[in-house]
Amino acid sequence: MKNKTHKNQVKVDIPEYKTIREIIVRGTAAGGDKKQFMYLDKNKEMQEINYNQTWKLVSSLGTYFFSKGLKKGKKIAIISENIIEWIFAYYAILVGGNVCVPMDCKLPSGDLLDQLIRGECDAVVYSDKFVGMVEGFKKNPDNPVREYFCMNDFEEYYAKGAEMIANGDDSFDKVEIQPDDLACICYTSGTTGKSKGVMLTHRNVASDCTSSCRVLTGRHAIAFLPLHHTLSWVSALYATYIVVEWGYLCDSLKDIQKDIVNIKPYNFTGVPLVVETVYDKIWKTARKMGKEDLLKKGLKISNFLMKLGIDKRRKLFRMVIDNLGGNLDMIICGGAYLDPKYEKGLYDLGIDVFNGYGLTECSPVITCNHPGKFKFGSVGTPLDCCQIKINDPDEDGVGEIFVKGQNVMVGYYGEPEATAEAFDGEWFKTGDYGRIDEDGFLFMVGRKKNLIVLSNGKNVSPEELEEKLMAFIPYIREVLVYEKDKMICAEFFLNEEDYPDAKSRLKGDVKEFNKTMPGFKHIAKTFTRDDEFPKTTTLKIVRKY
């Protein structure tokens, strides 16, 4: 399906950036005194900062790090929730030529300590929420960290760094970074297995950000993805410098609805759960206001007009748009499977959802839908910084997705065997299965490691069955398909709020579903649960079966 370019797409002539420092230095020169970020301070007061002010703080902090011996590729970890100091520390580390190790602060302390040790970190930057944890780290004899910086003391660090600069220290300004210098070690968060430290160079990250912004730009946005997540770098931390537009750093996920109304973003990037929440909220609000039937009638009229080439969505559903701040017209989604019904549902209401696909190992974006080129159900076409292919496709064109390009990692830190196993020549083996259609759009099927191998030799993707079950049975909130005792089983978390008879209907509806599938893909046993499935910190269901 094709779509007109959004009126709010920012038209920018984007050069080929080769390093992160180049992105930030050029972006600062272009932004100057223009607003860059809005955020809540420690007292929950709204603050804003411009590009020149950010650079002053970053260069002061980076100079202070240098004074502590942290220069020329030293590895500095960040352990913190989403606060503005996280961003300043991140920029200071990378622009100064050091290596950032961004950590998922929601992980258990033992996991974080393990990553500090395996990552051979020289220093750690942390917020006051993690003072106790860090004090525990200091007592461990295996901990390699020698320098600690609490964000509560950043004002002191800024002042000391600024004083050094005023006295003639220009070392931060003179840093030279090469495209193939290591920029980050990012520990994967997958749903199974032990995390690995993904090594990303400046070229990797810069090329992915450049290519992403060439196909998806917008006006001011809200950022609420975890800052350690590589997708937040592309969508917020570097996009702000490339397109020179401001963003609001969301204080808490629970405040998303309120923040959208107050900040009035034109776009944001989120995981499928956020997209689903926005869509469900629209319909719950309509029901609460007694306007559900009116909304359905409007959709029929709008869809008829769309077939005639007349787009009146934003006018017909003005009330819906106004409840989302009045400007929102684009959501970029990634990180997990997104049911196409949410793409189509929001599109019909005048909000485009552009789904994409990526991995930390690819900096992270590989493919995405975008204005002018998208298909419901797909994860789009490759960015211009990489190529994809389907390795050893079956009769349906399904096989493992391979990627090569400037955005592909150089390897896993300290794990040469795992690195060698991850590549077939210059092609990175994603471990994901998919197919590419005649127009070059990628459609996901599932993870290789999750495949159910039946006794007859057939391979079944649990993700494929989960997707089809969600589409077939409207009251499923979450579902997990797995193999047990040589049978395909499915466990469900149901929407009993809107469908009180969901549990009593389930077996019959699964039986009807089975009739639509080949025999070897039939669900043999069903189970229900009373609460959500446990999830990773990136909101993916944990697979333990």
Secondary structure, DSSP 8 states (H G I E B T S, - for coil): ------TT----------SHHHHHHHHHHHHTTSEEEEEE-TTS-EEEEEHHHHHHHHHHHHHHHHHTT--SS-EEEEE--S-HHHHHHHHHHHHTT-EEEE--TTS-HHHHHHHHHHTT-SEEEE-GGGHHHHHHHHT-TT----EEEEGGGHHHHHHHHHHHHHTT--TTTT----TTSEEEEEE---SSS---EEEEEHHHHHHHHHHHHHH---SSEEE-S-TTSHHHIIIIITHHHHH---EEE-S-GGGHHHHHHHH--SEEEE-HHHHHHHHHHHHHHHHHTT-HHHHHHHHHHHHHHHHTT---HHHHTHHHHHTTTTT--EEEE-SS---HHHHHHHHHTT-EEEEEEE-GGGSSEEEE-BTTB--TTS--EE-TTEEEEEES--TTS-EEEEEEETTS--EETT-HHHHHHHEETTEEEEEEEEEE-TTS-EEEEEEGGG-EE-TTS-EE-HHHHHHHHHHH-TTEEEEEEEEETTEEEEEEEE-TTT-TTHHHHHHHHHHHHHTTS-GGG---EEEEESS---B-TTS-B----
